[in-house]
C-alpha cells in the first residue's frame, strides 16, 4: 500500500512540475487534480467550465493534470493534422480507423 501511495505521489508531482504540458496556463489545481473537470462533466456543465477557463487563461488551457483544451482554430488544425508530431491518446488512433458509413 505504501509503494502504491509513493508511486501515485511521484506521478502527481511529475504531472504538476515536469510533464510536457507544465508550461500550459490554467488554474493551479489543474496541475494536481481532474476532480473539478469531472464534477463539471457529471453536472452537464463541462462546456461552460472549459469556456470559463479559456476566458480566464487564453486559447490554450490546462484543464486537468494530463489534458489541455484548445480554443484556437489555427492551433487545432496544427495539432490534429496528419504527421503533426503531437502525441495523442489511443482514442485518436481508433477514430482514424473508424469505418466510414455509406
C-alpha positions as CSV (number, residue, x, y, z in Angstrom):
1,X,0.0,0.0,0.0
2,X,2.9,2.4,0.8
3,X,4.5,1.6,-2.5
4,X,1.3,2.5,-4.4
5,X,1.0,5.7,-2.5
6,X,4.6,6.6,-3.2
7,X,4.0,5.8,-6.9
8,X,0.9,8.0,-7.0
9,X,2.7,10.8,-5.3
10,X,5.5,10.6,-7.8
11,X,3.1,10.7,-10.8
12,X,1.2,13.7,-9.3
13,X,4.5,15.5,-8.8
14,X,5.6,14.7,-12.3
15,X,2.3,15.8,-13.9
16,X,2.4,19.1,-11.9
17,X,6.0,20.1,-12.4
18,X,7.9,18.1,-15.0
19,X,5.4,17.0,-17.7
20,X,5.5,18.3,-21.3
21,X,2.4,20.5,-20.6
22,X,3.8,22.1,-17.4
23,X,4.0,25.4,-19.1
24,X,0.4,25.5,-20.4
25,X,-1.6,28.1,-18.5
26,X,-4.6,27.2,-16.3
27,X,-5.8,27.1,-12.8
28,X,-3.3,25.9,-10.3
29,X,-5.4,23.0,-9.2
30,X,-5.4,21.6,-12.7
31,X,-1.8,20.5,-12.2
32,X,-2.9,18.1,-9.5
33,X,-6.5,17.1,-9.9
34,X,-9.1,16.4,-12.6
35,X,-11.9,16.5,-9.9
36,X,-13.2,19.9,-10.9
37,X,-13.4,18.8,-14.6
38,X,-15.1,15.5,-13.6
39,X,-17.7,17.4,-11.5
40,X,-18.4,19.7,-14.4
41,X,-18.9,16.6,-16.6
42,X,-21.2,14.9,-14.2
43,X,-23.3,18.0,-13.8
44,X,-23.6,18.5,-17.5
45,X,-21.6,21.8,-17.4
46,X,-18.3,20.8,-19.0
47,X,-18.7,23.1,-21.9
48,X,-19.3,26.1,-19.6
49,X,-16.5,25.1,-17.3
50,X,-14.0,24.8,-20.1
51,X,-15.2,28.0,-21.8
52,X,-14.8,29.9,-18.5
53,X,-11.2,28.6,-18.2
54,X,-10.5,29.8,-21.8
55,X,-11.9,33.3,-20.9
56,X,-9.6,33.5,-17.9
57,X,-6.4,31.8,-19.3
58,X,-6.5,32.1,-23.0
59,X,-6.9,29.9,-26.1
60,X,-4.8,27.1,-24.8
61,X,-5.5,26.0,-21.3
62,X,-4.7,23.1,-19.0
63,X,-8.0,21.6,-17.8
64,X,-6.5,18.5,-15.9
65,X,-3.1,17.1,-15.0
66,X,-2.8,15.4,-18.4
67,X,-5.3,17.3,-20.5
68,X,-5.4,20.6,-22.4
69,X,-8.1,22.4,-24.3
70,X,-7.6,24.3,-27.5
71,X,-9.9,27.2,-28.5
72,X,-7.9,28.4,-31.5
73,X,-8.8,27.1,-35.0
74,X,-5.3,27.5,-36.3
75,X,-3.8,25.7,-33.3
76,X,-6.4,22.9,-33.5
77,X,-5.5,22.4,-37.2
78,X,-1.8,22.3,-36.5
79,X,-2.2,19.8,-33.6
80,X,-4.6,17.5,-35.4
81,X,-3.1,17.4,-38.9
82,X,-1.6,14.1,-40.1
83,X,2.1,13.9,-39.2
84,X,2.0,16.8,-36.7
85,X,4.2,15.1,-34.2
86,X,2.0,15.9,-31.3
87,X,1.3,12.9,-29.1
88,X,-2.4,12.0,-28.7
89,X,-4.3,9.4,-26.8
90,X,-5.2,6.0,-28.2
91,X,-8.7,7.3,-28.9
92,X,-7.4,9.3,-32.0
93,X,-5.9,6.1,-33.5
94,X,-9.1,4.2,-33.1
95,X,-11.1,7.1,-34.7
96,X,-8.7,7.3,-37.6
97,X,-9.6,3.7,-38.5
98,X,-13.3,4.1,-37.9
99,X,-15.3,2.6,-40.8
100,X,-17.0,5.2,-43.0
101,X,-20.7,4.9,-43.5
102,X,-22.1,4.7,-47.0
